[in-house]
């Protein structure tokens, strides 16, 4: 199943991605094209596995999305070393523990470059005090590998031992940033490439000054790293969990010029246009901001038409995209008013067709 995942294959596969992206965006006559590669193995910081019961055997499995064929796993070469080590210890321990293994159907791992681990055990049964006792013993066993927390999930039930998040430390141009990452909330899966993305965006906005508005800011991944380049930063995010993490991260990094408000990009566009007022913006005087730069990191659907029009108001647009198709559509509109100054490929997902890109656009 993983025969294609090998360091010897990586350069050729990355070269193919570069050629495909360059061809796809040829109409824009890209002035520069940078490529930031990934580590060829152990780059992914989170992973999810189904659990297969067969008599006394217990195995992790993955499914072929096309054929639905299942494959037993003992290792997962794209996942971090920490996840691989924990996979083995966990499955051996749970296999010998009837209470932990009974009706267990999935295990999720979230790790960090800084050496923390969060493990979620998903069950088709309700979890009780006896389960918690055994789970604490499993936590102690896994903590021999790395500091570990465990979550037990069942229908309408979530038990936390002892917290439901990790704190990642990313190093960007020699400076460290700390980020709370909560179970089941979005975070960049490839920490090494994420550091490249932050460094690239930070360099592209160095010396900009003025104020930055960031749409889809998540847990503040870009907001915090770019804050020193601007007078003030205002980030918008619809996920309550991500907004709470962003607030945590602002405090953890001792940053005093970043504010986060829980709004969708569509709502913020309406607020900027004066079409609607929002209680969530109480205390924010949008007219006091000198927004010269906008950073957008939208979902796969890209920017909706109203958000495209909003982005075109700013002198500088930093566009982070996880979908080349919707990026291309958005660029056809954005380049009627802005020129592409920089274009970068970030290989977040080696050995797959998925591509992350970054574009810097400046108003003509």
Secondary structure, 3 states (H helix, E strand, C coil): CCCCCCHHHHHHHHHHHHHHHHHHCHHHCCCCCEEECCCCCCCECEEEEEEEEECCEEEEEEECCCCCCEEEECCCCCECHHHHHHHHHHHHHHHCCHHHHCCEEEEEEEECCCCEEEEEEEECCCCCHHHHHHHHHHHHHHCCCCEEEEEEEECCEEEEECCCEEEEEEEECCEEEEEEEECCCCCCCEHHHHHHHHHHHHHHCCCCCCEEEEECCCCCHHHHHHHHHCCEEEEEECCHHHHHHHHHHHHHCCCCCEEEEECCHHHHHHHHCCCCCCHHHCCCCHHHCCEEEEEECCCCCCCCHHHHHHHCCCCEEEEEECCHHHHHHHHHHHCCCEEEEEEEEECCCCCCCCCEEEEEEEEC
